[in-house]
Amino acid sequence: MVPARASDLRRVRNIGIMAHIDAGKTTTTERILFYTGQIHKMGEVHEGDTEMDWMAQERERGITITSAATTCQWLEHQINIIDTPGHVDFTAEVERSLRVLDGAVVLFSGVEMVESQSETVWRQADRYKTPRIAFVNKLDRAEASYTDTLAMIEARLGVRTVPLSFPYRDGDRRLIGIVDLLARELVIWDGESQGTAMTRGPVPEALRDQVELYRDLAIERVAEFDDRVMEAFLDGRDVRPEDFHAGLRCACIGHGVIPVVGGSAFQKIGVQPLLDAVVRYLPSPVDVPPVQSADGKDERPADPSAPLAALAFKVTSDAYAGRLVYLRIYSGTMKAGGHALNSSTGKGLRITKLFRMHANRRLALEEATAGDIVAIVGSQDVSTGDTLCDKSAPILLEKIEFPDPVVFAAVEPRTEAELPELMDGLTKLAQEDPTFHVRTDETTDQIIIGGMGELHLDVLVRRLREDLHVHVSVGKPQVAYRETLREPVVVEDRFARQAAGRGQFGHVILRLEPLPRESGITFRFDAKPEEIPRAYEGAIESALRGTLTNGPLAGYPLADIGAAVIGGSFHPVDSSELAFRAATSAALHRAYGAGVFELLEPIMEGEVITPAEYLGEVMEDLARRRGEIHMLRSLETVQILVVCIPLAETFGYATRLRSLTQGRATYSLRVARYEMVPEGLREKIVKSRGY
């Protein structure tokens, strides 16, 4: 078992393993755990017995659904690993993992190269400024190309790579081994020992020119960041390995340079060099800047003796421990039986039990310190994004931002008596998954669940039935449309009431205008003080945000509207907040009648990968679904279509694509933006809502 704590923070690595779906993340993680001695038998995704995909649905579908944490040892370093999902519907798992990690390993298939979801997770990592290394997987496949993948990483992702290895194939394009470029050695893994034994030999003559070319490229790029490497390179001397590693580490952590290794996780080739690269080039907790408070006024260094600061990044239901809360400890020490303050809620809590997690297994700990990723048996008061800290030194860390759901469905229990059980189950799932929303529709009194896609809702409903044993009926998935203004409109309203004694008076003139997509609802107070005193600004904004919720077309949420108070009047005695609230609300209802509103729909972007012989049928089907093809790339025996398609047209697409291509095509789509619904279709949607 892994010791309770690595002795030196510099020997700790907190990393995530990320990639497009089916690039081999879980297989690679399984090999890492085997070679580091954490498990004694390697599971396979296709056999449904992997360590990290422990949920029944993950094993059945062959995909990762929930991020799993584990810890292992390599070269006297402690590596805390989070294996994240590749499917776009589970993007929240990647988002929250990146928030708490110091570095990442991004896998690319040497066959499909840089796919759409690879690009998405790369941009997510960019946002958190996470240092990365790349592993080009599946090099055992005849159609794989290491050099093309390197070129595509640089072109599509806009980064500089430093190749550390090069594949060696025989005449039939079978992968024989991997050349260590720096050492100029061919490494061959022994299949009998499951890849634990390796032999090193000279570089084959046929490969020598390419090896020298890519070796020089690697040294040249590292030389830009290290004077010692630069001197040796210019003098024509051989670069000392320790100087090269130090220079590349600096370039990776500080300048976004990407070290690249290659291999085949499935064939157990190239995994140990990947582990070497993790400890050599990715940062320890002390190599990244101290964590900042949400307001930027406070920070905490990665120091076990500093005051406690930890972020809850994941909540799960555990059959034995109850509610588990996963934490990244940024500073200080947390002890089992100790106390902490949840600065997000202002409530104190007792840390009853502390665990190091290994997928769904737990190892009890007495204490955990800065740099650790652990789980506690959680109180109901701790949610994803909450900060736990010392009561004597409170700090509030920035919360994790999650996208809004784009697909909804109505659910109901079998009988009225089972309603509390259903609501309890839905609440548990919503606490675990911040992109899963639950609400009650005020007009129909139905329970509506929302998620990131068809698969996401399907997985959660099955968890409700199978894990939480709640019987539930589910309606057809519905799209999360939005409504917005097409053109500016100016409205005004005057609220004047005279009852016995004091009257009520408020008068507002509002201008509403369309904003660029994803702007939300904005508010400006442009009235002069002699028209409306600033004292009423808060009441007007509150009424405005409370009224600008659902649109007049079909009752969908309003979006991308700018509202400004441009004038009005008040009475020195009779005006009140109540009167201005009433005037604002009435003016907005006038705008619903006077303004021209449009319906917006979510548009998906991504790739469809199909064998060439089915290209015509696939393109025809996409055209019927209002899809647009932006680019067509040929790759050996497959065609890659870069497409955009309305979300409403993707329901049932997985089944249709399988039947068109005999199960051989795949696709990956993500919500990219909202666009106006065509007029004819808009009328149909509005009528279906009963408007």
BELWOVEN-V901805 format. One record per pair of residues at least 4 apart in sequence whose C-alpha atoms are under 6 Angstrom apart, sorted by the first residue. I is the first residue (numbers start at 0). J is the second residue. D is the distance in Angstrom with one decimal. If there is no record, write none. Layout:
I	J	D
I	J	D
This chain:
5	77	6.0
9	283	5.3
10	76	4.7
11	76	5.8
11	77	4.8
11	78	5.9
11	283	5.4
12	78	4.7
12	283	5.1
13	79	4.8
13	100	5.3
13	101	5.4
14	80	5.1
14	100	5.6
14	102	4.8
14	103	4.9
15	80	5.6
15	81	4.6
15	82	5.9
15	103	4.7
16	82	5.0
16	103	5.9
16	104	4.9
16	105	6.0
17	83	5.7
17	105	4.9
18	85	5.5
18	105	5.6
18	106	5.1
18	117	5.2
19	85	4.8
19	116	4.7
19	117	4.7
20	85	4.1
20	86	5.3
22	108	5.1
27	264	5.2
32	37	5.0
32	38	5.7
33	37	5.9
33	38	5.0
33	39	5.9
35	72	5.8
35	73	5.9
42	48	4.9
42	49	4.2
43	48	5.9
43	49	5.5
44	49	5.9
44	61	5.8
47	58	4.5
51	358	5.3
52	57	5.6
52	63	5.9
56	60	5.9
57	61	5.6
57	62	5.2
57	63	5.6
63	84	4.7
64	84	5.5
66	82	5.4
66	83	4.4
66	92	5.8
67	81	5.5
67	82	5.4
67	358	5.1
68	80	5.6
68	81	4.5
68	357	5.9
68	358	5.5
69	79	5.9
69	80	5.3
69	356	5.6
69	357	4.2
69	358	5.9
70	78	5.6
70	79	4.4
70	80	6.0
71	77	5.9
71	78	5.3
72	76	5.5
72	77	4.7
72	78	5.9
83	93	5.7
87	669	5.9
88	451	5.1
88	452	5.5
88	455	5.5
95	312	5.9
102	129	5.4
102	130	5.0
102	131	5.7
102	281	5.7
103	131	4.8
104	131	5.7
104	132	5.1
104	133	5.7
105	133	4.9
106	133	5.9
106	134	4.9
106	135	6.0
107	112	5.6
107	135	4.9
107	136	5.9
108	112	5.0
108	135	5.8
108	136	4.9
108	137	5.7
109	135	5.6
109	136	5.6
109	137	5.5
109	138	5.7
109	143	4.7
109	144	5.5
109	145	5.9
110	143	4.3
112	148	5.2
113	117	5.9
115	605	5.5
124	129	5.3
130	252	5.4
132	257	5.2
132	258	5.1
132	259	6.0
133	259	4.7
134	259	5.8
134	260	5.0
134	261	5.3
135	261	4.5
136	262	5.3
136	263	5.1
137	263	4.7
138	143	5.4
138	262	5.6
138	263	5.4
139	174	5.0
139	263	5.9
141	172	5.5
151	155	5.7
152	156	5.5
153	157	5.1
153	158	5.0
153	159	5.9
159	256	5.4
160	256	5.9
160	257	4.6
160	258	5.8
161	217	4.9
161	257	6.0
161	258	4.7
161	259	5.9
162	217	5.9
162	259	4.8
163	180	5.5
163	259	5.8
163	260	5.5
164	178	5.4
164	179	4.9
164	180	5.2
164	260	5.3
165	177	5.6
165	178	5.0
166	177	4.6
167	175	5.8
167	176	5.4
167	177	5.7
168	172	5.0
168	173	5.2
168	174	4.5
168	175	5.3
169	173	5.5
176	186	5.6
176	187	4.5
177	185	5.8
177	186	5.3
178	184	5.5
178	185	4.2
178	186	5.9
179	183	5.6
179	184	5.3
180	214	5.4
184	200	5.5
184	201	5.1
184	202	5.5
185	199	5.6
185	200	5.2
185	201	5.7
185	202	5.2
186	198	5.7
186	199	4.7
187	197	5.5
187	198	5.4
188	194	5.1
188	197	4.5
189	194	5.1
189	196	5.4
189	197	5.8
190	194	5.5
194	267	5.3
210	214	5.9
211	215	6.0
215	219	5.9
218	222	6.0
221	246	5.9
221	247	5.6
222	228	4.9
222	229	4.3
225	246	5.0
231	236	4.9
231	238	5.6
244	248	6.0
247	251	5.9
248	280	4.3
249	253	5.7
250	254	4.9
250	256	5.5
251	255	5.1
251	256	4.6
251	257	6.0
262	268	5.2
262	269	4.4
263	268	5.0
264	268	5.9
276	280	5.6
277	281	5.3
282	286	5.3
284	370	5.6
285	301	5.7
289	298	6.0
289	299	5.4
289	300	4.5
290	298	5.4
290	299	5.4
291	295	5.7
291	297	5.9
291	298	4.3
292	297	5.2
292	298	5.8
292	395	5.4
292	396	4.5
293	395	5.9
293	396	4.9
293	397	4.2
301	329	5.7
301	330	4.8
301	369	5.5
302	330	5.2
302	331	6.0
302	369	5.8
303	330	5.7
303	331	4.1
303	332	5.4
303	368	5.3
303	369	5.1
304	331	5.3
305	330	5.9
305	331	4.6
306	331	4.8
307	330	5.2
307	331	4.0
307	332	5.9
307	388	4.8
307	389	5.2
308	329	5.6
308	330	5.2
308	387	5.9
308	388	4.5
309	327	5.5
309	328	4.2
309	329	5.5
309	386	5.7
309	387	5.1
310	326	5.4
310	327	5.4
310	385	5.9
310	386	4.7
311	325	5.7
311	326	4.5
311	383	5.3
311	384	5.3
311	385	5.4
312	325	5.9
312	383	5.0
312	384	5.5
313	324	5.9
313	325	5.1
313	383	5.4
314	323	5.7
314	324	4.6
314	431	4.7
315	322	5.9
315	323	5.2
315	431	5.3
316	321	5.7
316	322	4.7
317	321	4.7
317	322	5.7
322	376	5.8
322	377	5.3
323	375	5.7
323	376	4.8
323	377	5.3
324	374	5.3
324	375	5.3
324	377	5.3
325	373	5.8
325	374	4.2
326	372	5.7
326	373	5.4
326	374	5.7
327	372	4.6
328	369	5.1
328	370	5.7
328	371	5.5
329	369	4.9
329	370	5.7
330	369	4.3
331	368	5.8
331	369	5.5
332	367	5.8
332	368	4.2
333	366	5.5
333	367	5.3
334	365	5.9
334	366	4.2
335	350	5.6
335	351	5.7
335	352	5.2
335	353	5.5
335	365	5.3
335	366	5.9
336	350	5.2
336	351	4.9
337	349	5.9
337	350	5.3
338	348	5.8
338	349	4.4
338	350	5.7
339	347	5.8
339	348	5.5
339	388	5.6
339	389	5.5
340	346	6.0
340	347	4.3
340	387	5.5
340	388	5.2
340	389	5.9
340	390	5.3
341	345	5.6
341	346	5.4
341	347	5.8
341	386	5.7
341	387	4.6
342	386	5.7
342	395	5.9
343	385	5.4
343	386	5.8
352	375	5.7
352	376	5.7
353	363	5.9
353	364	5.4
353	374	6.0
353	375	4.7
354	361	5.8
354	362	5.3
354	363	4.5
354	364	5.4
354	373	5.7
354	374	5.1
355	361	5.8
355	362	5.1
355	373	5.0
356	360	5.9
356	361	4.8
384	398	4.7
384	399	5.4
386	395	5.9
386	396	5.9
388	393	5.8
389	393	5.8
404	449	5.4
404	450	4.5
404	451	5.0
405	451	5.5
405	479	4.8
406	449	5.5
406	450	5.4
406	452	5.6
406	477	5.6
406	478	4.8
406	479	5.5
407	448	5.5
407	449	4.3
407	476	5.5
407	477	4.9
408	447	5.6
408	448	5.5
408	474	5.6
408	475	6.0
408	476	4.6
408	477	5.8
409	446	5.7
409	447	4.5
409	473	5.9
409	474	5.1
410	446	5.6
410	472	5.5
410	473	4.5
411	471	5.7
411	472	5.3
412	417	5.8
412	418	5.7
412	471	4.8
429	435	5.3
434	450	5.9
435	449	5.6
435	450	4.9
436	448	5.6
436	449	4.9
437	447	5.8
437	448	4.6
438	446	5.9
438	447	5.4
439	444	5.9
439	445	5.6
439	446	4.5
439	447	5.8
440	444	5.0
440	445	5.3
450	456	5.9
451	455	6.0
461	465	5.8
462	466	5.0
463	467	5.0
463	469	5.6
464	468	4.7
464	469	4.9
464	470	5.8
478	647	6.0
480	599	5.7
480	600	5.0
481	555	5.3
481	556	5.2
481	557	5.8
481	598	5.9
481	599	4.9
482	550	5.8
482	557	4.7
482	597	5.6
482	598	4.7
482	599	5.7
483	557	5.7
483	558	5.5
483	596	5.5
483	597	5.4
484	513	5.2
484	595	5.9
484	596	4.5
485	595	5.6
485	596	5.5
487	511	5.5
487	512	4.1
488	510	5.8
488	511	5.3
488	594	5.9
489	509	5.7
489	510	4.4
490	508	5.8
490	509	5.4
490	586	5.9
491	507	5.5
491	508	4.2
491	509	6.0
491	586	5.2
492	506	5.8
492	507	5.8
492	582	5.4
492	586	4.9
493	505	5.8
493	506	4.2
493	582	5.6
494	504	5.5
494	505	5.1
494	582	5.1
495	503	5.5
495	504	4.5
496	502	5.6
496	503	5.1
497	502	4.3
498	502	5.9
502	573	5.1
503	573	5.0
503	574	5.6
503	578	5.7
504	573	5.5
504	574	4.6
504	578	5.5
505	569	5.7
505	574	5.7
505	578	4.9
505	579	4.6
505	582	5.9
506	567	4.9
506	568	5.1
507	567	4.2
508	564	6.0
508	565	5.7
508	566	4.9
508	567	5.3
509	563	5.7
509	564	4.7
509	565	5.8
510	562	5.8
510	563	5.2
511	561	5.7
511	562	4.6
512	560	5.8
512	561	5.3
513	560	4.9
514	559	4.9
514	560	5.4
516	559	5.9
518	559	4.9
519	558	5.0
519	559	4.4
520	558	5.9
520	559	5.5
520	560	5.0
520	561	5.8
521	561	4.8
522	562	5.0
522	563	5.7
523	563	4.5
524	563	5.7
524	564	5.0
525	564	5.5
525	565	5.0
526	564	5.8
526	565	4.7
526	566	4.6
528	532	4.6
530	567	5.4
530	568	4.6
531	568	5.6
531	569	5.9
535	576	6.0
538	576	5.6
538	580	5.9
539	580	5.5
542	580	5.2
543	547	5.9
548	556	5.5
548	557	5.6
549	554	5.0
549	555	5.2
549	556	4.3
549	557	5.4
550	554	4.9
550	555	5.6
550	556	6.0
550	557	5.4
551	591	5.9
553	685	5.2
553	690	5.8
569	574	5.8
570	574	5.0
590	594	5.3
598	675	5.8
598	676	5.7
599	673	5.9
599	674	5.2
599	675	4.4
599	676	5.5
600	673	5.3
600	674	5.5
600	676	6.0
601	646	5.7
601	672	5.9
601	673	4.4
602	644	5.7
602	645	4.4
602	646	5.6
602	670	5.7
602	671	6.0
602	672	5.5
602	673	5.7
603	643	5.4
603	644	5.2
603	645	5.8
603	646	5.8
603	668	5.7
603	669	5.1
603	670	4.3
603	671	5.5
604	642	5.8
604	643	4.3
604	668	5.3
604	669	5.5
604	671	5.9
605	641	5.8
605	642	5.6
605	667	5.6
605	668	4.3
606	640	5.4
606	641	4.6
606	642	5.9
606	666	5.6
606	667	5.5
607	639	5.8
607	640	5.1
607	665	6.0
607	666	4.3
608	638	5.8
608	639	4.6
608	664	5.6
608	665	5.3
608	666	6.0
609	637	5.5
609	638	5.4
609	664	4.3
610	637	4.3
611	637	5.2
611	638	5.5
621	626	4.9
622	626	5.1
624	648	5.3
626	643	5.7
626	644	4.2
627	642	5.6
627	643	5.4
628	641	5.9
628	642	4.5
629	641	5.5
629	642	5.6
630	640	5.9
630	641	5.0
631	639	5.7
631	640	4.7
632	638	5.8
632	639	5.0
633	638	4.7
652	656	5.9
657	661	5.5
657	662	4.0
660	664	5.9
676	681	5.8
685	690	5.7
686	690	5.5
